[in-house]
C-alpha cells in the first residue's frame, strides 16, 4: 500500500511537471494566479520501508510557475503529535531541500525519530526568481516512526 502511495505521488509530480511544460497561453489569456512563483505543491509523511528503525520519509513536490532561481522547501519543522517541536531544518541545495535553476523539485528527506512515536511536519514550500519569492506552509499527515 505504501508503494502505491509513493507511485501515485511520483506520477502526480510527473504529470504536473509535464503540464507546466506543455501549457501554451498568452499573457492576455492567462487567468489570475494565486502566486506568481508557485504553481502547485504537496507534502506527505510516511514510515521508511527499509529496516531503518525510527526513520520517517518527508516527501514533497513543488512546481514553480516558471523556471526559478530556487524551488523546493525553505524550512521543515518536525513535531511530535502532541505538538512539541523536535527539529527545524533550513532548506538548502546542500541538504536537498532546495534545487537551483529549476521548474520543479520532488525529494524525500529522511528524519530519524524515536520508534513508536507519532510525528507530523510543517513544510514551507518556496520558489524564488530574480529577487522575488513566495512561500506556502503545509502541515503533513501524522505518522508513527517504525520500530
Beta strands, then each sheet from edge to edge (+ up, - down):
strand 1: 38-47
strand 2: 55-80
strand 3: 85-90
strand 4: 98-112
strand 5: 118-129
strand 6: 132-139
strand 7: 143-144
sheet 1: 1+ 2- 3+
sheet 2: 1+ 2- 4+
sheet 3: 1+ 2- 5+ 6-
sheet 4: 1+ 2- 5+ 7-
end
